[in-house]
Amino acid sequence: MELALVNGARRRPSPGWRGCCPQCGEPVLAKCGEHKAWHWAHKSADCDPWSEGESAWHQGWKNYFPEEWREVTMGDHRADLLTPLGVIELQNSP
């Protein structure tokens, strides 16, 4: 997850930060290492049943769009992007 709620605002992770999942409200931890892209992770299992890890490709494409369009909750799913034209789910597979 790229964005979590920190003091009520959607924020990207920073070392040592704790936040809440905007979807379920459960605590999430900032994962800010050297090898993987910085992200938020649930203390327990992710609340989104469709959730998968995101590659640099995936995150790179999301970054082309405004932050308010990214990771929008729709029911029990966190959509990659919600644009004025609808939902976009980014896929990269053979």
Salt bridges, closest charged atoms under 4 A:
GLU2 OE2 - ARG12 NH2 2.97
GLU2 OE1 - LYS62 NZ 3.80
GLU2 OE2 - ARG70 NH1 2.72
ASP46 OD1 - HIS42 ND1 3.89
ASP46 OD2 - ARG78 NH2 2.84
ASP48 OD2 - HIS77 ND1 3.06
GLU54 OE2 - HIS58 NE2 3.66
GLU54 OE2 - LYS62 NZ 2.95
GLU67 OE1 - ARG12 NE 3.36
GLU71 OE2 - LYS62 NZ 2.89
ASP80 OD1 - HIS58 NE2 3.11
GLU89 OE2 - HIS77 NE2 2.72
